[in-house]
Amino acid sequence: MSLAQSIHPVGSKRVRCVSSSKQADEWWVLTQPVPGRNAKWPTVGVEVGVSETYRKLKADAEW
């Protein structure tokens, strides 16, 4: 299975946790989910930070 067949884009989706949430600019998920892995988390996320400070980008990446 090629990479293009293994993942698909889901757009800009928000993930919520107990005390915070995050919405990336674009997310991709596996076509066939991994057993035991929480499906709410994306496989790959892209955040474009042209207008954000370095500190904010670093905090977003650590989240």
PDBQT receptor file of N, H, CA, C and O in Angstrom, charges set to zero:
ATOM      1  N   MET A   1       0.851  -1.168   0.000  1.00  0.00    +0.000 N 
ATOM      2  CA  MET A   1       0.000   0.000   0.000  1.00  0.00    +0.000 C 
ATOM      3  C   MET A   1       0.898   1.232   0.000  1.00  0.00    +0.000 C 
ATOM      4  O   MET A   1       1.822   1.330   0.808  1.00  0.00    +0.000 OA
ATOM      5  N   SER A   2       0.631   2.169  -0.900  1.00  0.00    +0.000 N 
ATOM      6  H   SER A   2      -0.119   2.091  -1.556  1.00  0.00    +0.000 HD
ATOM      7  CA  SER A   2       1.430   3.399  -0.982  1.00  0.00    +0.000 C 
ATOM      8  C   SER A   2       1.021   4.376   0.118  1.00  0.00    +0.000 C 
ATOM      9  O   SER A   2      -0.027   4.215   0.744  1.00  0.00    +0.000 OA
ATOM     10  N   LEU A   3       1.853   5.385   0.345  1.00  0.00    +0.000 N 
ATOM     11  H   LEU A   3       2.704   5.515  -0.164  1.00  0.00    +0.000 HD
ATOM     12  CA  LEU A   3       1.547   6.396   1.340  1.00  0.00    +0.000 C 
ATOM     13  C   LEU A   3       0.225   7.095   1.010  1.00  0.00    +0.000 C 
ATOM     14  O   LEU A   3      -0.577   7.366   1.904  1.00  0.00    +0.000 OA
ATOM     15  N   ALA A   4       0.005   7.384  -0.261  1.00  0.00    +0.000 N 
ATOM     16  H   ALA A   4       0.656   7.165  -0.987  1.00  0.00    +0.000 HD
ATOM     17  CA  ALA A   4      -1.233   8.050  -0.680  1.00  0.00    +0.000 C 
ATOM     18  C   ALA A   4      -2.467   7.210  -0.359  1.00  0.00    +0.000 C 
ATOM     19  O   ALA A   4      -3.547   7.758  -0.136  1.00  0.00    +0.000 OA
ATOM     20  N   GLN A   5      -2.319   5.907  -0.335  1.00  0.00    +0.000 N 
ATOM     21  H   GLN A   5      -1.441   5.462  -0.517  1.00  0.00    +0.000 HD
ATOM     22  CA  GLN A   5      -3.434   5.020  -0.005  1.00  0.00    +0.000 C 
ATOM     23  C   GLN A   5      -3.531   4.769   1.495  1.00  0.00    +0.000 C 
ATOM     24  O   GLN A   5      -4.582   4.355   1.984  1.00  0.00    +0.000 OA
ATOM     25  N   SER A   6      -2.442   5.016   2.236  1.00  0.00    +0.000 N 
ATOM     26  H   SER A   6      -1.588   5.352   1.839  1.00  0.00    +0.000 HD
ATOM     27  CA  SER A   6      -2.387   4.718   3.664  1.00  0.00    +0.000 C 
ATOM     28  C   SER A   6      -2.979   5.814   4.546  1.00  0.00    +0.000 C 
ATOM     29  O   SER A   6      -3.486   5.530   5.631  1.00  0.00    +0.000 OA
ATOM     30  N   ILE A   7      -2.916   7.065   4.087  1.00  0.00    +0.000 N 
ATOM     31  H   ILE A   7      -2.504   7.295   3.206  1.00  0.00    +0.000 HD
ATOM     32  CA  ILE A   7      -3.450   8.167   4.885  1.00  0.00    +0.000 C 
ATOM     33  C   ILE A   7      -4.386   9.011   4.032  1.00  0.00    +0.000 C 
ATOM     34  O   ILE A   7      -4.291   9.014   2.805  1.00  0.00    +0.000 OA
ATOM     35  N   HIS A   8      -5.288   9.724   4.693  1.00  0.00    +0.000 N 
ATOM     36  H   HIS A   8      -5.365   9.722   5.690  1.00  0.00    +0.000 HD
ATOM     37  CA  HIS A   8      -6.172  10.639   3.965  1.00  0.00    +0.000 C 
ATOM     38  C   HIS A   8      -6.405  11.896   4.802  1.00  0.00    +0.000 C 
ATOM     39  O   HIS A   8      -6.418  11.833   6.032  1.00  0.00    +0.000 OA
ATOM     40  N   PRO A   9      -6.591  13.046   4.130  1.00  0.00    +0.000 N 
ATOM     41  CA  PRO A   9      -6.782  14.308   4.845  1.00  0.00    +0.000 C 
ATOM     42  C   PRO A   9      -8.169  14.379   5.473  1.00  0.00    +0.000 C 
ATOM     43  O   PRO A   9      -9.144  13.868   4.921  1.00  0.00    +0.000 OA
ATOM     44  N   VAL A  10      -8.241  15.023   6.642  1.00  0.00    +0.000 N 
ATOM     45  H   VAL A  10      -7.449  15.437   7.091  1.00  0.00    +0.000 HD
ATOM     46  CA  VAL A  10      -9.529  15.225   7.303  1.00  0.00    +0.000 C 
ATOM     47  C   VAL A  10      -9.803  16.706   7.550  1.00  0.00    +0.000 C 
ATOM     48  O   VAL A  10     -10.775  17.061   8.217  1.00  0.00    +0.000 OA
ATOM     49  N   GLY A  11      -8.944  17.564   7.009  1.00  0.00    +0.000 N 
ATOM     50  H   GLY A  11      -8.154  17.275   6.467  1.00  0.00    +0.000 HD
ATOM     51  CA  GLY A  11      -9.155  19.001   7.157  1.00  0.00    +0.000 C 
ATOM     52  C   GLY A  11      -8.691  19.516   8.498  1.00  0.00    +0.000 C 
ATOM     53  O   GLY A  11      -7.813  18.928   9.131  1.00  0.00    +0.000 OA
ATOM     54  N   SER A  12      -9.271  20.599   8.924  1.00  0.00    +0.000 N 
ATOM     55  H   SER A  12      -9.983  21.076   8.410  1.00  0.00    +0.000 HD
ATOM     56  CA  SER A  12      -8.909  21.251  10.170  1.00  0.00    +0.000 C 
ATOM     57  C   SER A  12      -9.849  20.788  11.263  1.00  0.00    +0.000 C 
ATOM     58  O   SER A  12     -10.960  21.302  11.393  1.00  0.00    +0.000 OA
ATOM     59  N   LYS A  13      -9.415  19.832  12.040  1.00  0.00    +0.000 N 
ATOM     60  H   LYS A  13      -8.512  19.414  11.935  1.00  0.00    +0.000 HD
ATOM     61  CA  LYS A  13     -10.248  19.225  13.079  1.00  0.00    +0.000 C 
ATOM     62  C   LYS A  13      -9.707  19.610  14.454  1.00  0.00    +0.000 C 
ATOM     63  O   LYS A  13      -8.492  19.681  14.641  1.00  0.00    +0.000 OA
ATOM     64  N   ARG A  14     -10.593  19.858  15.417  1.00  0.00    +0.000 N 
ATOM     65  H   ARG A  14     -11.580  19.800  15.265  1.00  0.00    +0.000 HD
ATOM     66  CA  ARG A  14     -10.180  20.231  16.767  1.00  0.00    +0.000 C 
ATOM     67  C   ARG A  14     -10.161  18.993  17.666  1.00  0.00    +0.000 C 
ATOM     68  O   ARG A  14     -11.087  18.182  17.655  1.00  0.00    +0.000 OA
ATOM     69  N   VAL A  15      -9.070  18.870  18.453  1.00  0.00    +0.000 N 
ATOM     70  H   VAL A  15      -8.318  19.529  18.463  1.00  0.00    +0.000 HD
ATOM     71  CA  VAL A  15      -8.951  17.809  19.453  1.00  0.00    +0.000 C 
ATOM     72  C   VAL A  15      -9.025  18.463  20.821  1.00  0.00    +0.000 C 
ATOM     73  O   VAL A  15      -8.311  19.428  21.092  1.00  0.00    +0.000 OA
ATOM     74  N   ARG A  16      -9.884  17.942  21.682  1.00  0.00    +0.000 N 
ATOM     75  H   ARG A  16     -10.464  17.157  21.462  1.00  0.00    +0.000 HD
ATOM     76  CA  ARG A  16     -10.044  18.486  23.028  1.00  0.00    +0.000 C 
ATOM     77  C   ARG A  16      -9.503  17.500  24.056  1.00  0.00    +0.000 C 
ATOM     78  O   ARG A  16      -9.703  16.290  23.946  1.00  0.00    +0.000 OA
ATOM     79  N   CYS A  17      -8.820  18.037  25.049  1.00  0.00    +0.000 N 
ATOM     80  H   CYS A  17      -8.657  19.020  25.138  1.00  0.00    +0.000 HD
ATOM     81  CA  CYS A  17      -8.354  17.260  26.195  1.00  0.00    +0.000 C 
ATOM     82  C   CYS A  17      -9.030  17.836  27.431  1.00  0.00    +0.000 C 
ATOM     83  O   CYS A  17      -9.930  18.669  27.321  1.00  0.00    +0.000 OA
ATOM     84  N   VAL A  18      -8.604  17.401  28.585  1.00  0.00    +0.000 N 
ATOM     85  H   VAL A  18      -7.873  16.725  28.674  1.00  0.00    +0.000 HD
ATOM     86  CA  VAL A  18      -9.234  17.840  29.823  1.00  0.00    +0.000 C 
ATOM     87  C   VAL A  18      -9.171  19.360  29.992  1.00  0.00    +0.000 C 
ATOM     88  O   VAL A  18     -10.185  19.992  30.287  1.00  0.00    +0.000 OA
ATOM     89  N   SER A  19      -7.982  19.952  29.805  1.00  0.00    +0.000 N 
ATOM     90  H   SER A  19      -7.158  19.439  29.566  1.00  0.00    +0.000 HD
ATOM     91  CA  SER A  19      -7.840  21.374  30.100  1.00  0.00    +0.000 C 
ATOM     92  C   SER A  19      -7.523  22.252  28.890  1.00  0.00    +0.000 C 
ATOM     93  O   SER A  19      -7.391  23.467  29.038  1.00  0.00    +0.000 OA
ATOM     94  N   SER A  20      -7.396  21.668  27.702  1.00  0.00    +0.000 N 
ATOM     95  H   SER A  20      -7.503  20.681  27.582  1.00  0.00    +0.000 HD
ATOM     96  CA  SER A  20      -7.065  22.477  26.535  1.00  0.00    +0.000 C 
ATOM     97  C   SER A  20      -7.517  21.790  25.248  1.00  0.00    +0.000 C 
ATOM     98  O   SER A  20      -8.013  20.663  25.266  1.00  0.00    +0.000 OA
ATOM     99  N   SER A  21      -7.336  22.488  24.148  1.00  0.00    +0.000 N 
ATOM    100  H   SER A  21      -6.933  23.403  24.134  1.00  0.00    +0.000 HD
ATOM    101  CA  SER A  21      -7.675  21.919  22.850  1.00  0.00    +0.000 C 
ATOM    102  C   SER A  21      -6.723  22.489  21.809  1.00  0.00    +0.000 C 
ATOM    103  O   SER A  21      -6.052  23.493  22.049  1.00  0.00    +0.000 OA
ATOM    104  N   LYS A  22      -6.672  21.838  20.646  1.00  0.00    +0.000 N 
ATOM    105  H   LYS A  22      -7.217  21.023  20.450  1.00  0.00    +0.000 HD
ATOM    106  CA  LYS A  22      -5.779  22.283  19.576  1.00  0.00    +0.000 C 
ATOM    107  C   LYS A  22      -6.446  22.011  18.242  1.00  0.00    +0.000 C 
ATOM    108  O   LYS A  22      -7.068  20.968  18.043  1.00  0.00    +0.000 OA
ATOM    109  N   GLN A  23      -6.307  22.965  17.329  1.00  0.00    +0.000 N 
ATOM    110  H   GLN A  23      -5.801  23.813  17.491  1.00  0.00    +0.000 HD
ATOM    111  CA  GLN A  23      -6.820  22.810  15.980  1.00  0.00    +0.000 C 
ATOM    112  C   GLN A  23      -5.699  23.129  15.003  1.00  0.00    +0.000 C 
ATOM    113  O   GLN A  23      -5.302  24.285  14.860  1.00  0.00    +0.000 OA
ATOM    114  N   ALA A  24      -5.190  22.102  14.333  1.00  0.00    +0.000 N 
ATOM    115  H   ALA A  24      -5.513  21.163  14.449  1.00  0.00    +0.000 HD
ATOM    116  CA  ALA A  24      -4.140  22.299  13.334  1.00  0.00    +0.000 C 
ATOM    117  C   ALA A  24      -4.761  22.785  12.033  1.00  0.00    +0.000 C 
ATOM    118  O   ALA A  24      -5.975  22.704  11.845  1.00  0.00    +0.000 OA
ATOM    119  N   ASP A  25      -3.911  23.295  11.130  1.00  0.00    +0.000 N 
ATOM    120  H   ASP A  25      -2.925  23.361  11.283  1.00  0.00    +0.000 HD
ATOM    121  CA  ASP A  25      -4.407  23.775   9.843  1.00  0.00    +0.000 C 
ATOM    122  C   ASP A  25      -4.837  22.624   8.933  1.00  0.00    +0.000 C 
ATOM    123  O   ASP A  25      -5.759  22.776   8.132  1.00  0.00    +0.000 OA
ATOM    124  N   GLU A  26      -4.179  21.490   9.054  1.00  0.00    +0.000 N 
ATOM    125  H   GLU A  26      -3.430  21.367   9.705  1.00  0.00    +0.000 HD
ATOM    126  CA  GLU A  26      -4.546  20.300   8.266  1.00  0.00    +0.000 C 
ATOM    127  C   GLU A  26      -4.103  19.065   9.020  1.00  0.00    +0.000 C 
ATOM    128  O   GLU A  26      -3.025  19.050   9.615  1.00  0.00    +0.000 OA
ATOM    129  N   TRP A  27      -4.930  18.025   9.000  1.00  0.00    +0.000 N 
ATOM    130  H   TRP A  27      -5.805  18.038   8.516  1.00  0.00    +0.000 HD
ATOM    131  CA  TRP A  27      -4.603  16.751   9.631  1.00  0.00    +0.000 C 
ATOM    132  C   TRP A  27      -4.829  15.624   8.661  1.00  0.00    +0.000 C 
ATOM    133  O   TRP A  27      -5.695  15.692   7.790  1.00  0.00    +0.000 OA
ATOM    134  N   TRP A  28      -4.033  14.577   8.824  1.00  0.00    +0.000 N 
ATOM    135  H   TRP A  28      -3.329  14.522   9.533  1.00  0.00    +0.000 HD
ATOM    136  CA  TRP A  28      -4.210  13.338   8.072  1.00  0.00    +0.000 C 
ATOM    137  C   TRP A  28      -4.331  12.188   9.053  1.00  0.00    +0.000 C 
ATOM    138  O   TRP A  28      -3.679  12.186  10.098  1.00  0.00    +0.000 OA
ATOM    139  N   VAL A  29      -5.155  11.217   8.724  1.00  0.00    +0.000 N 
ATOM    140  H   VAL A  29      -5.684  11.219   7.876  1.00  0.00    +0.000 HD
ATOM    141  CA  VAL A  29      -5.322  10.029   9.558  1.00  0.00    +0.000 C 
ATOM    142  C   VAL A  29      -5.079   8.781   8.715  1.00  0.00    +0.000 C 
ATOM    143  O   VAL A  29      -5.150   8.819   7.487  1.00  0.00    +0.000 OA
ATOM    144  N   LEU A  30      -4.792   7.673   9.399  1.00  0.00    +0.000 N 
ATOM    145  H   LEU A  30      -4.735   7.642  10.397  1.00  0.00    +0.000 HD
ATOM    146  CA  LEU A  30      -4.584   6.406   8.710  1.00  0.00    +0.000 C 
ATOM    147  C   LEU A  30      -5.892   5.901   8.117  1.00  0.00    +0.000 C 
ATOM    148  O   LEU A  30      -6.951   6.031   8.730  1.00  0.00    +0.000 OA
ATOM    149  N   THR A  31      -5.814   5.326   6.928  1.00  0.00    +0.000 N 
ATOM    150  H   THR A  31      -4.953   5.220   6.430  1.00  0.00    +0.000 HD
ATOM    151  CA  THR A  31      -6.987   4.735   6.298  1.00  0.00    +0.000 C 
ATOM    152  C   THR A  31      -7.467   3.532   7.112  1.00  0.00    +0.000 C 
ATOM    153  O   THR A  31      -8.669   3.327   7.281  1.00  0.00    +0.000 OA
ATOM    154  N   GLN A  32      -6.516   2.741   7.613  1.00  0.00    +0.000 N 
ATOM    155  H   GLN A  32      -5.540   2.908   7.476  1.00  0.00    +0.000 HD
ATOM    156  CA  GLN A  32      -6.832   1.603   8.473  1.00  0.00    +0.000 C 
ATOM    157  C   GLN A  32      -6.296   1.909   9.865  1.00  0.00    +0.000 C 
ATOM    158  O   GLN A  32      -5.084   1.862  10.076  1.00  0.00    +0.000 OA
ATOM    159  N   PRO A  33      -7.167   2.222  10.819  1.00  0.00    +0.000 N 
ATOM    160  CA  PRO A  33      -6.715   2.592  12.166  1.00  0.00    +0.000 C 
ATOM    161  C   PRO A  33      -5.885   1.486  12.826  1.00  0.00    +0.000 C 
ATOM    162  O   PRO A  33      -6.078   0.300  12.560  1.00  0.00    +0.000 OA
ATOM    163  N   VAL A  34      -4.966   1.900  13.684  1.00  0.00    +0.000 N 
ATOM    164  H   VAL A  34      -4.809   2.864  13.901  1.00  0.00    +0.000 HD
ATOM    165  CA  VAL A  34      -4.133   0.972  14.442  1.00  0.00    +0.000 C 
ATOM    166  C   VAL A  34      -4.951   0.460  15.627  1.00  0.00    +0.000 C 
ATOM    167  O   VAL A  34      -5.489   1.267  16.386  1.00  0.00    +0.000 OA
ATOM    168  N   PRO A  35      -5.059  -0.849  15.804  1.00  0.00    +0.000 N 
ATOM    169  CA  PRO A  35      -5.813  -1.390  16.945  1.00  0.00    +0.000 C 
ATOM    170  C   PRO A  35      -5.258  -0.874  18.277  1.00  0.00    +0.000 C 
ATOM    171  O   PRO A  35      -4.047  -0.884  18.496  1.00  0.00    +0.000 OA
ATOM    172  N   GLY A  36      -6.134  -0.432  19.146  1.00  0.00    +0.000 N 
ATOM    173  H   GLY A  36      -7.119  -0.424  18.968  1.00  0.00    +0.000 HD
ATOM    174  CA  GLY A  36      -5.738   0.058  20.453  1.00  0.00    +0.000 C 
ATOM    175  C   GLY A  36      -5.337   1.523  20.500  1.00  0.00    +0.000 C 
ATOM    176  O   GLY A  36      -5.124   2.065  21.585  1.00  0.00    +0.000 OA
ATOM    177  N   ARG A  37      -5.231   2.172  19.358  1.00  0.00    +0.000 N 
ATOM    178  H   ARG A  37      -5.404   1.732  18.477  1.00  0.00    +0.000 HD
ATOM    179  CA  ARG A  37      -4.853   3.593  19.313  1.00  0.00    +0.000 C 
ATOM    180  C   ARG A  37      -6.121   4.440  19.296  1.00  0.00    +0.000 C 
ATOM    181  O   ARG A  37      -7.057   4.146  18.552  1.00  0.00    +0.000 OA
ATOM    182  N   ASN A  38      -6.150   5.486  20.112  1.00  0.00    +0.000 N 
ATOM    183  H   ASN A  38      -5.390   5.725  20.716  1.00  0.00    +0.000 HD
ATOM    184  CA  ASN A  38      -7.305   6.370  20.183  1.00  0.00    +0.000 C 
ATOM    185  C   ASN A  38      -7.476   7.090  18.844  1.00  0.00    +0.000 C 
ATOM    186  O   ASN A  38      -6.577   7.810  18.411  1.00  0.00    +0.000 OA
ATOM    187  N   ALA A  39      -8.600   6.906  18.198  1.00  0.00    +0.000 N 
ATOM    188  H   ALA A  39      -9.331   6.321  18.550  1.00  0.00    +0.000 HD
ATOM    189  CA  ALA A  39      -8.845   7.453  16.860  1.00  0.00    +0.000 C 
ATOM    190  C   ALA A  39      -9.004   8.970  16.836  1.00  0.00    +0.000 C 
ATOM    191  O   ALA A  39      -8.989   9.564  15.758  1.00  0.00    +0.000 OA
ATOM    192  N   LYS A  40      -9.156   9.614  17.998  1.00  0.00    +0.000 N 
ATOM    193  H   LYS A  40      -9.168   9.131  18.873  1.00  0.00    +0.000 HD
ATOM    194  CA  LYS A  40      -9.319  11.076  17.979  1.00  0.00    +0.000 C 
ATOM    195  C   LYS A  40      -8.023  11.800  17.638  1.00  0.00    +0.000 C 
ATOM    196  O   LYS A  40      -8.060  12.963  17.237  1.00  0.00    +0.000 OA
ATOM    197  N   TRP A  41      -6.864  11.129  17.791  1.00  0.00    +0.000 N 
ATOM    198  H   TRP A  41      -6.834  10.184  18.116  1.00  0.00    +0.000 HD
ATOM    199  CA  TRP A  41      -5.584  11.756  17.505  1.00  0.00    +0.000 C 
ATOM    200  C   TRP A  41      -5.182  11.524  16.064  1.00  0.00    +0.000 C 
ATOM    201  O   TRP A  41      -5.294  10.406  15.562  1.00  0.00    +0.000 OA
ATOM    202  N   PRO A  42      -4.707  12.581  15.381  1.00  0.00    +0.000 N 
ATOM    203  CA  PRO A  42      -4.293  12.433  13.985  1.00  0.00    +0.000 C 
ATOM    204  C   PRO A  42      -2.958  11.709  13.872  1.00  0.00    +0.000 C 
ATOM    205  O   PRO A  42      -2.214  11.597  14.846  1.00  0.00    +0.000 OA
ATOM    206  N   THR A  43      -2.668  11.227  12.684  1.00  0.00    +0.000 N 
ATOM    207  H   THR A  43      -3.273  11.318  11.892  1.00  0.00    +0.000 HD
ATOM    208  CA  THR A  43      -1.377  10.611  12.405  1.00  0.00    +0.000 C 
ATOM    209  C   THR A  43      -0.352  11.690  12.091  1.00  0.00    +0.000 C 
ATOM    210  O   THR A  43       0.784  11.625  12.561  1.00  0.00    +0.000 OA
ATOM    211  N   VAL A  44      -0.746  12.680  11.299  1.00  0.00    +0.000 N 
ATOM    212  H   VAL A  44      -1.669  12.732  10.917  1.00  0.00    +0.000 HD
ATOM    213  CA  VAL A  44       0.124  13.799  10.915  1.00  0.00    +0.000 C 
ATOM    214  C   VAL A  44      -0.677  15.086  11.034  1.00  0.00    +0.000 C 
ATOM    215  O   VAL A  44      -1.837  15.141  10.624  1.00  0.00    +0.000 OA
ATOM    216  N   GLY A  45      -0.064  16.118  11.594  1.00  0.00    +0.000 N 
ATOM    217  H   GLY A  45       0.878  16.073  11.927  1.00  0.00    +0.000 HD
ATOM    218  CA  GLY A  45      -0.702  17.423  11.682  1.00  0.00    +0.000 C 
ATOM    219  C   GLY A  45       0.229  18.501  11.172  1.00  0.00    +0.000 C 
ATOM    220  O   GLY A  45       1.439  18.440  11.394  1.00  0.00    +0.000 OA
ATOM    221  N   VAL A  46      -0.327  19.489  10.491  1.00  0.00    +0.000 N 
ATOM    222  H   VAL A  46      -1.309  19.538  10.311  1.00  0.00    +0.000 HD
ATOM    223  CA  VAL A  46       0.463  20.609   9.970  1.00  0.00    +0.000 C 
ATOM    224  C   VAL A  46      -0.100  21.902  10.536  1.00  0.00    +0.000 C 
ATOM    225  O   VAL A  46      -1.298  22.172  10.449  1.00  0.00    +0.000 OA
ATOM    226  N   GLU A  47       0.797  22.696  11.119  1.00  0.00    +0.000 N 
ATOM    227  H   GLU A  47       1.770  22.476  11.189  1.00  0.00    +0.000 HD
ATOM    228  CA  GLU A  47       0.424  24.005  11.650  1.00  0.00    +0.000 C 
ATOM    229  C   GLU A  47       1.269  25.050  10.941  1.00  0.00    +0.000 C 
ATOM    230  O   GLU A  47       2.497  25.007  11.008  1.00  0.00    +0.000 OA
ATOM    231  N   VAL A  48       0.621  25.983  10.267  1.00  0.00    +0.000 N 
ATOM    232  H   VAL A  48      -0.377  26.017  10.213  1.00  0.00    +0.000 HD
ATOM    233  CA  VAL A  48       1.329  27.068   9.594  1.00  0.00    +0.000 C 
ATOM    234  C   VAL A  48       1.399  28.225  10.573  1.00  0.00    +0.000 C 
ATOM    235  O   VAL A  48       0.374  28.696  11.066  1.00  0.00    +0.000 OA
ATOM    236  N   GLY A  49       2.617  28.682  10.852  1.00  0.00    +0.000 N 
ATOM    237  H   GLY A  49       3.449  28.299  10.451  1.00  0.00    +0.000 HD
ATOM    238  CA  GLY A  49       2.788  29.679  11.902  1.00  0.00    +0.000 C 
ATOM    239  C   GLY A  49       3.389  30.986  11.451  1.00  0.00    +0.000 C 
ATOM    240  O   GLY A  49       4.173  31.584  12.188  1.00  0.00    +0.000 OA
ATOM    241  N   VAL A  50       3.052  31.443  10.277  1.00  0.00    +0.000 N 
ATOM    242  H   VAL A  50       2.415  30.957   9.679  1.00  0.00    +0.000 HD
ATOM    243  CA  VAL A  50       3.628  32.684   9.753  1.00  0.00    +0.000 C 
ATOM    244  C   VAL A  50       3.351  33.861  10.688  1.00  0.00    +0.000 C 
ATOM    245  O   VAL A  50       4.219  34.713  10.877  1.00  0.00    +0.000 OA
ATOM    246  N   SER A  51       2.175  33.918  11.264  1.00  0.00    +0.000 N 
ATOM    247  H   SER A  51       1.470  33.225  11.110  1.00  0.00    +0.000 HD
ATOM    248  CA  SER A  51       1.813  35.070  12.088  1.00  0.00    +0.000 C 
ATOM    249  C   SER A  51       2.018  34.825  13.583  1.00  0.00    +0.000 C 
ATOM    250  O   SER A  51       1.653  35.675  14.395  1.00  0.00    +0.000 OA
ATOM    251  N   GLU A  52       2.596  33.674  13.967  1.00  0.00    +0.000 N 
ATOM    252  H   GLU A  52       2.892  32.983  13.308  1.00  0.00    +0.000 HD
ATOM    253  CA  GLU A  52       2.771  33.354  15.381  1.00  0.00    +0.000 C 
ATOM    254  C   GLU A  52       4.212  33.581  15.822  1.00  0.00    +0.000 C 
ATOM    255  O   GLU A  52       5.135  33.531  15.009  1.00  0.00    +0.000 OA
ATOM    256  N   THR A  53       4.394  33.831  17.113  1.00  0.00    +0.000 N 
ATOM    257  H   THR A  53       3.643  33.871  17.773  1.00  0.00    +0.000 HD
ATOM    258  CA  THR A  53       5.728  33.995  17.659  1.00  0.00    +0.000 C 
ATOM    259  C   THR A  53       6.415  32.635  17.782  1.00  0.00    +0.000 C 
ATOM    260  O   THR A  53       5.754  31.596  17.775  1.00  0.00    +0.000 OA
ATOM    261  N   TYR A  54       7.730  32.649  17.893  1.00  0.00    +0.000 N 
ATOM    262  H   TYR A  54       8.267  33.492  17.898  1.00  0.00    +0.000 HD
ATOM    263  CA  TYR A  54       8.480  31.407  18.065  1.00  0.00    +0.000 C 
ATOM    264  C   TYR A  54       8.021  30.674  19.325  1.00  0.00    +0.000 C 
ATOM    265  O   TYR A  54       7.859  29.454  19.314  1.00  0.00    +0.000 OA
ATOM    266  N   ARG A  55       7.814  31.417  20.403  1.00  0.00    +0.000 N 
ATOM    267  H   ARG A  55       7.946  32.408  20.412  1.00  0.00    +0.000 HD
ATOM    268  CA  ARG A  55       7.377  30.803  21.673  1.00  0.00    +0.000 C 
ATOM    269  C   ARG A  55       6.039  30.090  21.504  1.00  0.00    +0.000 C 
ATOM    270  O   ARG A  55       5.858  28.989  22.023  1.00  0.00    +0.000 OA
ATOM    271  N   LYS A  56       5.091  30.707  20.780  1.00  0.00    +0.000 N 
ATOM    272  H   LYS A  56       5.237  31.602  20.358  1.00  0.00    +0.000 HD
ATOM    273  CA  LYS A  56       3.772  30.101  20.561  1.00  0.00    +0.000 C 
ATOM    274  C   LYS A  56       3.901  28.855  19.684  1.00  0.00    +0.000 C 
ATOM    275  O   LYS A  56       3.259  27.841  19.957  1.00  0.00    +0.000 OA
ATOM    276  N   LEU A  57       4.722  28.920  18.637  1.00  0.00    +0.000 N 
ATOM    277  H   LEU A  57       5.244  29.744  18.415  1.00  0.00    +0.000 HD
ATOM    278  CA  LEU A  57       4.928  27.755  17.774  1.00  0.00    +0.000 C 
ATOM    279  C   LEU A  57       5.542  26.593  18.553  1.00  0.00    +0.000 C 
ATOM    280  O   LEU A  57       5.144  25.442  18.375  1.00  0.00    +0.000 OA
ATOM    281  N   LYS A  58       6.510  26.899  19.413  1.00  0.00    +0.000 N 
ATOM    282  H   LYS A  58       6.833  27.835  19.556  1.00  0.00    +0.000 HD
ATOM    283  CA  LYS A  58       7.154  25.861  20.219  1.00  0.00    +0.000 C 
ATOM    284  C   LYS A  58       6.139  25.229  21.162  1.00  0.00    +0.000 C 
ATOM    285  O   LYS A  58       6.107  24.007  21.303  1.00  0.00    +0.000 OA
ATOM    286  N   ALA A  59       5.316  26.039  21.806  1.00  0.00    +0.000 N 
ATOM    287  H   ALA A  59       5.343  27.033  21.692  1.00  0.00    +0.000 HD
ATOM    288  CA  ALA A  59       4.283  25.523  22.719  1.00  0.00    +0.000 C 
ATOM    289  C   ALA A  59       3.295  24.646  21.957  1.00  0.00    +0.000 C 
ATOM    290  O   ALA A  59       2.894  23.595  22.458  1.00  0.00    +0.000 OA
ATOM    291  N   ASP A  60       2.898  25.058  20.759  1.00  0.00    +0.000 N 
ATOM    292  H   ASP A  60       3.224  25.911  20.352  1.00  0.00    +0.000 HD
ATOM    293  CA  ASP A  60       1.976  24.260  19.944  1.00  0.00    +0.000 C 
ATOM    294  C   ASP A  60       2.590  22.901  19.591  1.00  0.00    +0.000 C 
ATOM    295  O   ASP A  60       1.913  21.875  19.646  1.00  0.00    +0.000 OA
ATOM    296  N   ALA A  61       3.882  22.905  19.226  1.00  0.00    +0.000 N 
ATOM    297  H   ALA A  61       4.432  23.739  19.181  1.00  0.00    +0.000 HD
ATOM    298  CA  ALA A  61       4.552  21.651  18.866  1.00  0.00    +0.000 C 
ATOM    299  C   ALA A  61       4.668  20.723  20.068  1.00  0.00    +0.000 C 
ATOM    300  O   ALA A  61       4.511  19.510  19.928  1.00  0.00    +0.000 OA
ATOM    301  N   GLU A  62       4.938  21.270  21.239  1.00  0.00    +0.000 N 
ATOM    302  H   GLU A  62       5.066  22.256  21.353  1.00  0.00    +0.000 HD
ATOM    303  CA  GLU A  62       5.043  20.443  22.436  1.00  0.00    +0.000 C 
ATOM    304  C   GLU A  62       3.701  19.878  22.853  1.00  0.00    +0.000 C 
ATOM    305  O   GLU A  62       3.646  18.786  23.418  1.00  0.00    +0.000 OA
ATOM    306  N   TRP A  63       2.615  20.592  22.589  1.00  0.00    +0.000 N 
ATOM    307  H   TRP A  63       2.659  21.480  22.130  1.00  0.00    +0.000 HD
ATOM    308  CA  TRP A  63       1.280  20.110  22.921  1.00  0.00    +0.000 C 
ATOM    309  C   TRP A  63       0.991  18.864  22.158  1.00  0.00    +0.000 C 
ATOM    310  O   TRP A  63      -0.091  18.293  22.296  1.00  0.00    +0.000 OA
TER     311      TRP A  63
